[in-house]
Amino acid sequence: MAGWHEPVLVREVVEALVHRPDGVYLDGTVGTGGHAEAILGVLAPTGRLVCLDQDPDPLAVARERLGDQGGRVRFYRGSFSELDSVLAGESLVAFDGILLDLGLNSWSLAQPGKGLSYQLDGPLTMDLDPDLGRDATRLLAEASEEDLVRLFAEYGEVRRPRLYAHRLLRAREHRPLRTTGDLVRALLARPGDPGPSEMSRLFQAIRVEVNHETDRLDHFLERVTDWIAPGGRLVIISYASHEERRVKGLTRRGEGTPEAFRPLLRSPVRPGDDEVHRNRRARSARLRCFEKGGG
Ligand SMILES: C[S@@+](CC[C@H](N)C(=O)[O-])C[C@H]1O[C@@H](n2cnc3c(N)ncnc32)[C@H](O)[C@@H]1O
């Protein structure tokens, strides 16, 4: 169907993740279900896939797209950082593999009501998880100059974070920022300043902060050893350097213990030119795969 998110590195994900076709796997960021569909394509009739997303809207699309496949698939809404509570209804002990495909799904980006795109006018919400309780309007009303500088620099990697923080502070003195258009006008000094790539990175930085993306990834990485069976796999696709740093650090956790994670690939897998040509979003993707010891 037109508009589904186009998944990146699909063959590579399936090869890295599914080491036992009759195993039980988790797609912790199912989005509109592209990776999930490919994983189901190689699972045996006795294999199972649990699908999770924080955002009910793409999750509903995935549910409709995949169906229950004769009981092989189950869907849950919630954060991958809270698996114990989100999956309390599942009787399983631990997964044979978990996939996280971080970042934003392009289906959600195209929904004006989510306030994620600087190109679509809509309410300045950006909160993808209904449990969060703080949207972008509130964040931008309450953030200090130093908060804004930090998030623009760390999560957006923009070149002049303080300049944009000042522009926002000046704009909000006059009136609250309620729509994506208000935010664009606050950041824009003149046409082309900032340019499209800088503008989308400023939006990205605010989305990361609103959705607690780094805290949630940190919490997941702290707990993941409890959720994966010995010998099980963890596959993570990251798109930004703040994510990449965190994912790389996984092997330091539990170092020297029999159940520590070890990288299965010497360096991250990156999409080839063909894939980047087809899908621009793939250009910054990096796939890492880890195996839990003790198997
Ligand atoms: C890049 S998209 C995944 C696309 C998916 N692999 C596909 O093939 O369609 C990332 C998804 O992760 C979800 N997400 C981000 N952080 C999450 C979290 N902490 N818990 C659950 N889902 C999360 C987002 O809502 C988004 O739908």
The ligand as an SDF file (V2000), in Angstrom:
LIG
                    3D

 27 29  0  0  0  0  0  0  0  0999 V2000
   11.9720    3.5770   11.8890 C   0  0  0  0  0  0  0  0  0  0  0  0
   10.3850    3.1990   12.4740 S   0  0  0  0  0  0  0  0  0  0  0  0
   10.3060    1.4440   12.3200 C   0  0  0  0  0  0  0  0  0  0  0  0
    9.8510    0.9950   10.9720 C   0  0  0  0  0  0  0  0  0  0  0  0
    9.6300   -0.4960   10.8650 C   0  0  0  0  0  0  0  0  0  0  0  0
   10.8520   -1.2390   11.0710 N   0  0  0  0  0  0  0  0  0  0  0  0
    8.9760   -0.8890    9.5300 C   0  0  0  0  0  0  0  0  0  0  0  0
    9.5160   -1.7740    8.8510 O   0  0  0  0  0  0  0  0  0  0  0  0
    7.9470   -0.2820    9.2010 O   0  0  0  0  0  0  0  0  0  0  0  0
   10.5700    3.3830   14.2060 C   0  0  0  0  0  0  0  0  0  0  0  0
    9.3200    3.0750   15.0110 C   0  0  0  0  0  0  0  0  0  0  0  0
    9.7490    2.8900   16.3470 O   0  0  0  0  0  0  0  0  0  0  0  0
    8.7520    3.3870   17.2030 C   0  0  0  0  0  0  0  0  0  0  0  0
    9.4180    3.6590   18.4800 N   0  0  0  0  0  0  0  0  0  0  0  0
   10.3650    4.5900   18.7600 C   0  0  0  0  0  0  0  0  0  0  0  0
   10.7220    4.5160   20.0570 N   0  0  0  0  0  0  0  0  0  0  0  0
    9.9920    3.5070   20.6060 C   0  0  0  0  0  0  0  0  0  0  0  0
    9.9270    2.9420   21.9160 C   0  0  0  0  0  0  0  0  0  0  0  0
   10.6530    3.4160   22.9340 N   0  0  0  0  0  0  0  0  0  0  0  0
    9.1070    1.8840   22.1040 N   0  0  0  0  0  0  0  0  0  0  0  0
    8.3310    1.3850   21.0870 C   0  0  0  0  0  0  0  0  0  0  0  0
    8.3390    1.9120   19.8360 N   0  0  0  0  0  0  0  0  0  0  0  0
    9.1680    2.9500   19.5980 C   0  0  0  0  0  0  0  0  0  0  0  0
    8.2290    4.6130   16.4920 C   0  0  0  0  0  0  0  0  0  0  0  0
    6.9230    4.9340   16.9480 O   0  0  0  0  0  0  0  0  0  0  0  0
    8.2770    4.1750   15.0350 C   0  0  0  0  0  0  0  0  0  0  0  0
    7.0460    3.6490   14.6070 O   0  0  0  0  0  0  0  0  0  0  0  0
  1  2  1  0
  2  3  1  0
  2 10  1  0
  3  4  1  0
  4  5  1  0
  5  6  1  0
  5  7  1  0
  7  8  2  0
  7  9  1  0
 10 11  1  0
 11 12  1  0
 11 26  1  0
 12 13  1  0
 13 14  1  0
 13 24  1  0
 14 15  1  0
 14 23  1  0
 15 16  2  0
 16 17  1  0
 17 18  1  0
 17 23  2  0
 18 19  1  0
 18 20  2  0
 20 21  1  0
 21 22  2  0
 22 23  1  0
 24 25  1  0
 24 26  1  0
 26 27  1  0
M  CHG  2   2   1   9  -1
M  END
$$$$
